Amino acid sequence: MDIECIKYLCLDLDGTLLDSKKNIPEEAKRVIIDLKNKGVIIILASGRHFNEMDRYIKELELGFNHFAISCDGIYTYRCDGTKLFTGNSLTKSDIEVISKQIPSKDILFFTSSSDFRICHSFVRSLIYRLKFLKARRSIFNVFYRNNRIPSNIEVEKIRIDNISNSIPATIRSNYTVHLVQTDGYRMEILNKGVNKFSAVEKLCKHKYINSLHQLLYFGNDDNDRECFENLKYTIAMQDAPEDLKRLAYKTTEDSDHNGVYKAIIKMYKDNKILFYGS
């Protein structure tokens, strides 16, 4: 048997567990709750803020013994709302450095703290407003938005890819850069070493997780990459980037075709996986 026992199930939300209407499919919900009731620890890992994850935590009936990683690894909580860890946020100085390397024309900047988001049309207004707001930010997002051109994912992708390719090596060496395609296309910049895997690893270091080899991870996007690079058992959704799928242990159907549920059931039937308590 390839896997002796999976005790921890870690799931990205948007584009993985959630369908395009932002719902958890009923079959997936039932199988996750069943695993939870048998003793499997559930970890939700998302770019969302914790308060945006609350609905799904309640639907899956997750409590004190289960975990939520928010803002792509900045914050880690118990699912009852107890904050466990805070990663290194971006400072005002970080945002100033990053902003100066990105052209402002047709670009929307999007910064996040632990509990709110702020949008800015231009670098100047971004820096100005930061003087009057909390200095630390979790994530710096860059979107392409041109009011003269209808929203088009291919246009957005070309524009953001061009910006990404023009970023100096010093930015890439000092920060974590992801190109995220779920819900549009954007470039996401976090402090170096901050990502979902670093949060999972911290849970392991502090004994909330016994072994990373007992963890199964589902994801679909570039901000899941570090998990796919470092975890043994990963499942990529069918619409994930091709290079991410090559890193995966297995692939499954996309979120609109109940990929999480189908992958779990298939591994059961193929005797490829044994979940704790089963």
SETI-214491 format. One line per field, with one value per residue (C-alpha): residue number from 1; residue in three letters; x, y, z. Coordinates in pm, whole numbers, plus 50000, padded with zeros to 5 digits. Example, Ala and Ser with C-alpha at 12.3 -4.5 7.8 and 13.67 -1.06 7.14 Angstrom:
# residues 2
kolvo (1 / 2);
mitor (ALA / SER);
u (51230 / 51367);
v (49550 / 49894);
w (50780 / 50714);
This chain:
# residues 278
kolvo (1 / 2 / 3 / 4 / 5 / 6 / 7 / 8 / 9 / 10 / 11 / 12 / 13 / 14 / 15 / 16 / 17 / 18 / 19 / 20 / 21 / 22 / 23 / 24 / 25 / 26 / 27 / 28 / 29 / 30 / 31 / 32 / 33 / 34 / 35 / 36 / 37 / 38 / 39 / 40 / 41 / 42 / 43 / 44 / 45 / 46 / 47 / 48 / 49 / 50 / 51 / 52 / 53 / 54 / 55 / 56 / 57 / 58 / 59 / 60 / 61 / 62 / 63 / 64 / 65 / 66 / 67 / 68 / 69 / 70 / 71 / 72 / 73 / 74 / 75 / 76 / 77 / 78 / 79 / 80 / 81 / 82 / 83 / 84 / 85 / 86 / 87 / 88 / 89 / 90 / 91 / 92 / 93 / 94 / 95 / 96 / 97 / 98 / 99 / 100 / 101 / 102 / 103 / 104 / 105 / 106 / 107 / 108 / 109 / 110 / 111 / 112 / 113 / 114 / 115 / 116 / 117 / 118 / 119 / 120 / 121 / 122 / 123 / 124 / 125 / 126 / 127 / 128 / 129 / 130 / 131 / 132 / 133 / 134 / 135 / 136 / 137 / 138 / 139 / 140 / 141 / 142 / 143 / 144 / 145 / 146 / 147 / 148 / 149 / 150 / 151 / 152 / 153 / 154 / 155 / 156 / 157 / 158 / 159 / 160 / 161 / 162 / 163 / 164 / 165 / 166 / 167 / 168 / 169 / 170 / 171 / 172 / 173 / 174 / 175 / 176 / 177 / 178 / 179 / 180 / 181 / 182 / 183 / 184 / 185 / 186 / 187 / 188 / 189 / 190 / 191 / 192 / 193 / 194 / 195 / 196 / 197 / 198 / 199 / 200 / 201 / 202 / 203 / 204 / 205 / 206 / 207 / 208 / 209 / 210 / 211 / 212 / 213 / 214 / 215 / 216 / 217 / 218 / 219 / 220 / 221 / 222 / 223 / 224 / 225 / 226 / 227 / 228 / 229 / 230 / 231 / 232 / 233 / 234 / 235 / 236 / 237 / 238 / 239 / 240 / 241 / 242 / 243 / 244 / 245 / 246 / 247 / 248 / 249 / 250 / 251 / 252 / 253 / 254 / 255 / 256 / 257 / 258 / 259 / 260 / 261 / 262 / 263 / 264 / 265 / 266 / 267 / 268 / 269 / 270 / 271 / 272 / 273 / 274 / 275 / 276 / 277 / 278);
mitor (MET / ASP / ILE / GLU / CYS / ILE / LYS / TYR / LEU / CYS / LEU / ASP / LEU / ASP / GLY / THR / LEU / LEU / ASP / SER / LYS / LYS / ASN / ILE / PRO / GLU / GLU / ALA / LYS / ARG / VAL / ILE / ILE / ASP / LEU / LYS / ASN / LYS / GLY / VAL / ILE / ILE / ILE / LEU / ALA / SER / GLY / ARG / HIS / PHE / ASN / GLU / MET / ASP / ARG / TYR / ILE / LYS / GLU / LEU / GLU / LEU / GLY / PHE / ASN / HIS / PHE / ALA / ILE / SER / CYS / ASP / GLY / ILE / TYR / THR / TYR / ARG / CYS / ASP / GLY / THR / LYS / LEU / PHE / THR / GLY / ASN / SER / LEU / THR / LYS / SER / ASP / ILE / GLU / VAL / ILE / SER / LYS / GLN / ILE / PRO / SER / LYS / ASP / ILE / LEU / PHE / PHE / THR / SER / SER / SER / ASP / PHE / ARG / ILE / CYS / HIS / SER / PHE / VAL / ARG / SER / LEU / ILE / TYR / ARG / LEU / LYS / PHE / LEU / LYS / ALA / ARG / ARG / SER / ILE / PHE / ASN / VAL / PHE / TYR / ARG / ASN / ASN / ARG / ILE / PRO / SER / ASN / ILE / GLU / VAL / GLU / LYS / ILE / ARG / ILE / ASP / ASN / ILE / SER / ASN / SER / ILE / PRO / ALA / THR / ILE / ARG / SER / ASN / TYR / THR / VAL / HIS / LEU / VAL / GLN / THR / ASP / GLY / TYR / ARG / MET / GLU / ILE / LEU / ASN / LYS / GLY / VAL / ASN / LYS / PHE / SER / ALA / VAL / GLU / LYS / LEU / CYS / LYS / HIS / LYS / TYR / ILE / ASN / SER / LEU / HIS / GLN / LEU / LEU / TYR / PHE / GLY / ASN / ASP / ASP / ASN / ASP / ARG / GLU / CYS / PHE / GLU / ASN / LEU / LYS / TYR / THR / ILE / ALA / MET / GLN / ASP / ALA / PRO / GLU / ASP / LEU / LYS / ARG / LEU / ALA / TYR / LYS / THR / THR / GLU / ASP / SER / ASP / HIS / ASN / GLY / VAL / TYR / LYS / ALA / ILE / ILE / LYS / MET / TYR / LYS / ASP / ASN / LYS / ILE / LEU / PHE / TYR / GLY / SER);
u (50000 / 50142 / 50011 / 49996 / 49771 / 49652 / 49566 / 49560 / 49359 / 49460 / 49242 / 49275 / 48936 / 48879 / 48916 / 48974 / 48713 / 48474 / 48297 / 48266 / 47959 / 48171 / 47990 / 48120 / 47958 / 47732 / 47914 / 48249 / 48099 / 47964 / 48287 / 48499 / 48264 / 48274 / 48656 / 48654 / 48422 / 48661 / 48951 / 49109 / 49228 / 49101 / 49310 / 49169 / 49438 / 49338 / 49435 / 49115 / 49101 / 48991 / 48654 / 48591 / 48654 / 48407 / 48109 / 48297 / 48434 / 48077 / 47949 / 48219 / 48151 / 48515 / 48615 / 48907 / 49105 / 49104 / 49295 / 49263 / 49555 / 49457 / 49614 / 49823 / 50020 / 50040 / 49795 / 49715 / 49411 / 49231 / 48890 / 48727 / 48897 / 49202 / 49502 / 49811 / 50074 / 50140 / 50397 / 50605 / 50376 / 50480 / 50571 / 50505 / 50868 / 50824 / 50522 / 50707 / 50996 / 50763 / 50543 / 50835 / 50915 / 50566 / 50419 / 50094 / 49909 / 49600 / 49706 / 49502 / 49695 / 49533 / 49677 / 49550 / 49588 / 49462 / 49102 / 49050 / 49152 / 49225 / 49229 / 49439 / 49446 / 49794 / 50115 / 50104 / 49761 / 49872 / 50172 / 49973 / 49695 / 49938 / 50046 / 49702 / 49642 / 49804 / 50154 / 50167 / 50008 / 49977 / 49971 / 50040 / 49824 / 49857 / 49561 / 49527 / 49213 / 49152 / 48808 / 48836 / 48876 / 48618 / 48748 / 48921 / 49132 / 49373 / 49433 / 49485 / 49724 / 49941 / 49962 / 50041 / 50291 / 50471 / 50486 / 50604 / 50879 / 50999 / 51033 / 51399 / 51576 / 51613 / 51234 / 51213 / 51501 / 51354 / 50985 / 50757 / 50589 / 50288 / 50088 / 49736 / 49467 / 49165 / 48895 / 49079 / 49454 / 49683 / 50033 / 50062 / 50365 / 50434 / 50735 / 51004 / 50933 / 50564 / 50340 / 50092 / 50363 / 50553 / 50230 / 50178 / 50541 / 50497 / 50197 / 50423 / 50710 / 50477 / 50337 / 49989 / 50080 / 50275 / 50420 / 50400 / 50398 / 50053 / 49915 / 49722 / 49702 / 49458 / 49534 / 49497 / 49713 / 50054 / 50002 / 49985 / 50321 / 50536 / 50307 / 50341 / 50718 / 50760 / 50479 / 50477 / 50104 / 49941 / 49638 / 49614 / 49285 / 49251 / 49259 / 49578 / 49887 / 50061 / 50385 / 50193 / 50023 / 50363 / 50462 / 50145 / 50112 / 49777 / 49539 / 49161 / 48873 / 48818 / 48615 / 48299 / 48307 / 48350 / 48719 / 48794 / 48517 / 48601 / 48971 / 48903 / 48653 / 48882 / 49175 / 48951 / 48835 / 49186 / 49327 / 49569 / 49494 / 49399 / 49253 / 49295 / 48999 / 48877);
v (50000 / 50339 / 50522 / 50359 / 50612 / 50966 / 51150 / 51507 / 51635 / 51983 / 52157 / 52476 / 52647 / 52850 / 52637 / 52321 / 52243 / 52520 / 52509 / 52817 / 52929 / 52926 / 52630 / 52302 / 52020 / 51813 / 51485 / 51643 / 51793 / 51456 / 51266 / 51531 / 51537 / 51157 / 51160 / 51426 / 51214 / 50920 / 51126 / 51282 / 51639 / 51886 / 52188 / 52456 / 52660 / 52970 / 53314 / 53433 / 53607 / 53389 / 53564 / 53477 / 53111 / 53101 / 52987 / 52679 / 52601 / 52591 / 52384 / 52124 / 52135 / 52206 / 52306 / 52335 / 52036 / 52149 / 52433 / 52718 / 52879 / 53222 / 53488 / 53219 / 53132 / 53457 / 53350 / 53010 / 52954 / 52681 / 52657 / 52792 / 53125 / 53095 / 53246 / 53025 / 53183 / 53502 / 53506 / 53801 / 54060 / 54318 / 54656 / 54999 / 55002 / 54667 / 54797 / 55113 / 54904 / 54670 / 54950 / 55137 / 54833 / 54804 / 55046 / 55204 / 55237 / 55012 / 54837 / 54789 / 54734 / 54536 / 54514 / 54304 / 54303 / 54031 / 54148 / 54393 / 54485 / 54815 / 54880 / 55150 / 55269 / 55419 / 55377 / 55736 / 55694 / 55360 / 55508 / 55814 / 55608 / 55381 / 55682 / 55685 / 55311 / 55018 / 54984 / 54607 / 54417 / 54045 / 54030 / 54271 / 54184 / 54328 / 54310 / 54431 / 54642 / 54869 / 55028 / 55075 / 54701 / 54441 / 54205 / 53918 / 53655 / 53624 / 54000 / 54001 / 53707 / 53861 / 54193 / 54044 / 53796 / 54088 / 54272 / 53958 / 53903 / 54260 / 54236 / 54268 / 53966 / 54149 / 54146 / 53775 / 53697 / 53897 / 53812 / 53521 / 53581 / 53378 / 53407 / 53311 / 53223 / 53150 / 53421 / 53617 / 53648 / 53834 / 53854 / 53801 / 53910 / 53805 / 53815 / 53560 / 53224 / 53300 / 53046 / 52772 / 52510 / 52720 / 52737 / 52360 / 52305 / 52528 / 52319 / 52016 / 52186 / 52273 / 51916 / 51998 / 51762 / 51446 / 51382 / 51553 / 51204 / 51157 / 51465 / 51470 / 51809 / 51922 / 52236 / 52399 / 52709 / 52871 / 52968 / 52594 / 52535 / 52513 / 52242 / 52044 / 52085 / 51974 / 51733 / 51371 / 51328 / 51601 / 51602 / 51861 / 51964 / 51907 / 52281 / 52342 / 52468 / 52186 / 52219 / 52192 / 51874 / 51727 / 51776 / 51609 / 51258 / 51230 / 51451 / 51470 / 51645 / 52017 / 52169 / 52203 / 51827 / 51738 / 51655 / 51637 / 51386 / 51175 / 51160 / 51043 / 50779 / 50657 / 50612 / 50418 / 50188 / 50143 / 50071 / 50356 / 50533 / 50450 / 50726 / 50730 / 50564 / 50387);
w (50000 / 49899 / 50204 / 50543 / 50714 / 50649 / 50969 / 50832 / 50536 / 50417 / 50159 / 49962 / 49926 / 49608 / 49297 / 49501 / 49766 / 49654 / 49321 / 49098 / 49295 / 49613 / 49765 / 49905 / 49704 / 49927 / 49860 / 49948 / 50262 / 50376 / 50318 / 50496 / 50797 / 50804 / 50805 / 51078 / 51291 / 51253 / 51387 / 51078 / 51146 / 50885 / 50785 / 50554 / 50375 / 50182 / 50061 / 50228 / 50563 / 50853 / 50879 / 50513 / 50594 / 50882 / 50672 / 50550 / 50896 / 51024 / 50731 / 50795 / 51170 / 51251 / 51602 / 51841 / 51711 / 51348 / 51183 / 50933 / 50749 / 50618 / 50395 / 50224 / 50534 / 50728 / 50998 / 51148 / 51369 / 51545 / 51384 / 51700 / 51622 / 51848 / 51668 / 51693 / 51469 / 51275 / 50996 / 50883 / 50728 / 50473 / 50618 / 50470 / 50362 / 50183 / 49993 / 49893 / 49756 / 49564 / 49431 / 49278 / 49065 / 48915 / 48657 / 48774 / 48442 / 48427 / 48746 / 49060 / 49382 / 49655 / 50006 / 50294 / 50670 / 50902 / 50879 / 50593 / 50239 / 50069 / 49694 / 49529 / 49170 / 49176 / 49369 / 49496 / 49655 / 49798 / 49976 / 50086 / 50241 / 50422 / 50629 / 50789 / 50818 / 50994 / 50858 / 50823 / 50536 / 50474 / 50095 / 49809 / 49507 / 49158 / 48917 / 48560 / 48523 / 48226 / 48215 / 47839 / 47781 / 47895 / 48161 / 47986 / 48158 / 47864 / 47854 / 48230 / 48210 / 47939 / 48121 / 48462 / 48315 / 48149 / 48481 / 48660 / 48404 / 48451 / 48829 / 48933 / 49074 / 49405 / 49452 / 49374 / 49608 / 49896 / 49859 / 49769 / 49431 / 49311 / 48989 / 49092 / 48835 / 49058 / 49032 / 48766 / 48730 / 48965 / 49101 / 49474 / 49677 / 50036 / 50261 / 50184 / 50342 / 50397 / 50224 / 50303 / 50346 / 50600 / 50803 / 50776 / 50873 / 51178 / 51287 / 51266 / 51452 / 51739 / 51751 / 51622 / 51337 / 51417 / 51071 / 50732 / 50577 / 50730 / 50554 / 50225 / 50051 / 49781 / 49577 / 49237 / 49202 / 49225 / 49589 / 49665 / 49496 / 49809 / 49945 / 49622 / 49629 / 49989 / 50077 / 49968 / 49917 / 49710 / 49480 / 49201 / 49044 / 48670 / 48591 / 48792 / 48604 / 48419 / 48612 / 48939 / 48819 / 48739 / 49103 / 49233 / 49371 / 49189 / 48992 / 49007 / 48832 / 48878 / 49160 / 48949 / 48895 / 49264 / 49231 / 49604 / 49672 / 49367 / 49454 / 49810 / 49697 / 49417 / 49652 / 49888 / 49607 / 49466 / 49813 / 49755 / 50079 / 50434 / 50646 / 51021 / 51192 / 50878);
